[in-house]
Amino acid sequence: MLNTLISIIFVIVCVFLTAVVLFQEGNEQGLGSIGGIADTYWGKNRGRSVEGLLEKLTKVAAVLFLVLALVLNIVK
């Protein structure tokens, strides 16, 4: 019973992690990042934007993924 419940949560986390990663924008700054042109208002306040939220959600989902994978391996 516990193994089934953890497996269902694990699949939900996997789908969520995939979706969050796909929603993120690419990290293509080009040659503008060499001269410091990339330091714009949005670059400095990235943590307050939707992109910053997606990065935080990715980190949380990745940690949950690893923890659940370890738990599933131990519970077997």
N, C-alpha and C positions, 0 to 999 in steps of 0.2 A: 504494500500500500504506500509506504513512504517513498520507495523507489519510483513508483509511478507518478506520484505527486511532484517529486523533484524533477523527473524527466519532463513533465508537462511544463513546469516553470522554466526549465532549461531551454526548451524549444521556443517558448515565448520570448525569452531573453535573446536567443539567437536571431529570431526574426526582427526584434526591436533593434538590436545592434546593427544588423544589415541595413535596415531602413534609415537609421540615424546616419550611418556612414555615407549612404547614397545621397542623402539630403545636403551634405556639406559641399561647399564650393571647392573648386580646385585651388591649389596653392601656387598659381602661376603669377609671379610678380615681374618676371622678365628682367631686363637690364635696369629698370628704374630702381630696383632695390639696392643696386651698387652705390648709387649716388645719394641714397637716403630719401629719395622721392616717395618711397612707400610709407613713410611716417606721416600719414594723414590723420585726420580726426577719427575716421573709422578704424584705422589700424591701432591707434592708441586706446580707444574705448571698445575694443573687441569683446571684452568680457561682459559688457552690458548689452550686446547685440544678440540677434538670433543665432549668428554664427558662434558666438561665445557660449550660448546655451547648448548648442548642438555638440560643441567640444566637451563640455562638462558631462552631458548625457552619454557621450561615447565613452568617456573614462569610467563612469559609474557602471555602464552596461558591460564594459570589458572586465572590470573587477568581478562583477556578478557572474559573468561567463566563466572566468577562471575558478572562482570559488565553487560554483555549482558543478563544474567538471571534476574538480578534486573530490567533492562530496559524493558524486555519483560513482566515482572510481572506488572510493572507500566503502560505500554502502553495499556494493555488489558483493 
